[in-house]
């Protein structure tokens, strides 16, 4: 089982990866004729990272019903 510190580290890494993919997408799309397939792959990667981020956030900060 992962410790809270491990989860936070992994969460920070995933958030950083998400930012990097976003920046890479923006750089590609600035060009008049950009590789649409590459952008689609990056979008898919970005969504997968977002799902992982949300999953880890739920583990770290579970919903508490009052």
RODO-576109 format. One line per field, with one value per residue: x, z, y of N, C-alpha, C in turn; residue in one letter. Coordinates in nm, 2 decimals, decimal comma, padded with zeros to 4 digits, m for minus. Layout:
n.c1 c(X:...)
n.c3 c(Z:...)
n.c2 c(Y:...)
ca.c1 c(X:...)
ca.c3 c(Z:...)
ca.c2 c(Y:...)
c.c1 c(X:...)
c.c3 c(Z:...)
c.c2 c(Y:...)
r c(a:...)
//
This chain:
n.c1 c(00,08:00,05:00,20:00,08:00,26:00,38:00,16:00,10:00,34:00,32:00,09:00,17:00,36:00,20:00,04:00,23:00,31:00,07:00,05:00,28:00,21:m00,01:00,11:00,28:00,08:m00,03:00,19:00,22:m00,02:00,00:00,12:00,05:m00,01:m00,06:00,02:m00,25:m00,31:m00,11:m00,18:m00,43:m00,35:m00,21:m00,42:m00,57:m00,38:m00,36:m00,62:m00,62:m00,43:m00,56:m00,77:m00,63:m00,52:m00,76:m00,84:m00,64:m00,66:m00,91:m00,84:m00,66:m00,82:m01,09:m01,45:m01,64:m01,92:m02,13)
n.c3 c(00,00:m00,07:00,08:00,21:00,14:m00,08:m00,25:m00,28:m00,41:m00,65:m00,75:m00,79:m00,99:m01,19:m01,24:m01,33:m01,56:m01,71:m01,75:m01,91:m02,14:m02,23:m02,29:m02,50:m02,68:m02,74:m02,86:m03,09:m03,22:m03,28:m03,52:m03,87:m04,04:m03,88:m03,72:m03,70:m03,61:m03,42:m03,23:m03,16:m03,03:m02,82:m02,68:m02,60:m02,43:m02,24:m02,13:m02,01:m01,82:m01,67:m01,56:m01,40:m01,22:m01,09:m00,97:m00,79:m00,63:m00,51:m00,35:m00,18:m00,07:00,03:m00,02:00,23:00,40:00,57)
n.c2 c(m00,12:00,22:00,51:00,82:01,02:00,91:00,90:01,17:01,25:01,11:01,22:01,49:01,45:01,35:01,57:01,75:01,61:01,63:01,91:01,94:01,79:01,94:02,18:02,09:02,02:02,28:02,40:02,25:02,31:02,57:02,60:02,66:02,43:02,16:01,85:01,66:01,40:01,36:01,55:01,45:01,22:01,33:01,46:01,24:01,12:01,33:01,32:01,07:01,11:01,30:01,15:00,97:01,16:01,25:01,01:00,97:01,20:01,15:00,94:01,06:01,27:01,19:01,20:01,33:01,26:01,46)
ca.c1 c(00,00:00,12:00,18:00,03:00,36:00,39:00,04:00,12:00,45:00,27:m00,01:00,25:00,42:00,09:00,00:00,33:00,30:m00,05:00,09:00,37:00,13:m00,09:00,21:00,32:m00,03:m00,04:00,30:00,19:m00,14:00,03:00,16:m00,06:m00,04:00,00:m00,01:m00,37:m00,30:m00,03:m00,26:m00,53:m00,28:m00,18:m00,54:m00,60:m00,29:m00,40:m00,74:m00,58:m00,36:m00,66:m00,84:m00,54:m00,52:m00,88:m00,84:m00,55:m00,72:m01,01:m00,77:m00,60:m00,92:m01,22:m01,57:m01,68:m02,06:m02,15)
ca.c3 c(00,00:m00,09:00,18:00,17:00,08:m00,21:m00,33:m00,31:m00,50:m00,78:m00,79:m00,84:m01,11:m01,29:m01,27:m01,41:m01,70:m01,77:m01,80:m02,02:m02,26:m02,27:m02,36:m02,63:m02,77:m02,78:m02,95:m03,22:m03,28:m03,32:m03,66:m03,96:m04,08:m03,77:m03,73:m03,63:m03,54:m03,30:m03,14:m03,10:m02,93:m02,70:m02,61:m02,53:m02,32:m02,14:m02,06:m01,93:m01,70:m01,58:m01,49:m01,29:m01,12:m01,02:m00,89:m00,67:m00,55:m00,44:m00,25:m00,08:m00,02:00,01:00,01:00,37:00,41:00,70)
ca.c2 c(00,00:00,35:00,61:00,95:01,09:00,84:00,94:01,31:01,26:01,06:01,32:01,60:01,41:01,34:01,71:01,80:01,55:01,69:02,04:01,93:01,75:02,06:02,28:02,03:02,04:02,42:02,43:02,19:02,37:02,71:02,59:02,66:02,29:02,08:01,70:01,64:01,28:01,38:01,63:01,36:01,13:01,41:01,48:01,11:01,11:01,43:01,27:00,96:01,17:01,37:01,05:00,93:01,27:01,25:00,89:00,99:01,30:01,08:00,86:01,15:01,36:01,13:01,27:01,30:01,29:01,52)
c.c1 c(00,09:00,09:00,12:00,13:00,38:00,28:00,06:00,23:00,39:00,17:00,06:00,31:00,32:00,05:00,10:00,33:00,18:m00,02:00,18:00,30:00,05:00,00:00,25:00,21:m00,04:00,07:00,27:00,08:m00,11:00,07:00,04:m00,11:00,02:m00,05:m00,13:m00,37:m00,22:m00,11:m00,37:m00,47:m00,25:m00,31:m00,58:m00,51:m00,33:m00,53:m00,71:m00,51:m00,46:m00,74:m00,76:m00,53:m00,64:m00,89:m00,75:m00,60:m00,83:m00,95:m00,72:m00,71:m01,06:m01,33:m01,61:m01,83:m02,08:m02,29)
c.c3 c(00,00:00,03:00,13:00,10:m00,07:m00,31:m00,37:m00,42:m00,64:m00,83:m00,85:m00,97:m01,22:m01,34:m01,36:m01,56:m01,77:m01,83:m01,92:m02,15:m02,31:m02,34:m02,49:m02,73:m02,83:m02,88:m03,09:m03,29:m03,32:m03,47:m03,75:m04,01:m03,97:m03,79:m03,64:m03,55:m03,41:m03,19:m03,08:m03,00:m02,80:m02,62:m02,54:m02,41:m02,20:m02,06:m01,97:m01,80:m01,61:m01,50:m01,38:m01,18:m01,03:m00,93:m00,77:m00,58:m00,46:m00,32:m00,14:00,00:m00,04:00,05:00,15:00,38:00,56:00,76)
c.c2 c(00,13:00,44:00,73:01,03:01,04:00,89:01,09:01,33:01,22:01,16:01,44:01,57:01,40:01,48:01,77:01,74:01,61:01,83:02,03:01,88:01,86:02,15:02,22:02,04:02,18:02,45:02,37:02,27:02,52:02,71:02,59:02,51:02,20:01,94:01,67:01,51:01,29:01,45:01,54:01,27:01,20:01,43:01,36:01,10:01,20:01,38:01,16:01,01:01,23:01,27:00,99:01,03:01,26:01,13:00,91:01,09:01,24:01,00:00,95:01,23:01,30:01,22:01,23:01,35:01,34:01,47)
r c(x:x:x:x:x:x:x:x:x:x:x:x:x:x:x:x:x:x:x:x:x:x:x:x:x:x:x:x:x:x:x:x:x:x:x:x:x:x:x:x:x:x:x:x:x:x:x:x:x:x:x:x:x:x:x:x:x:x:x:x:x:x:x:x:x:x)
//
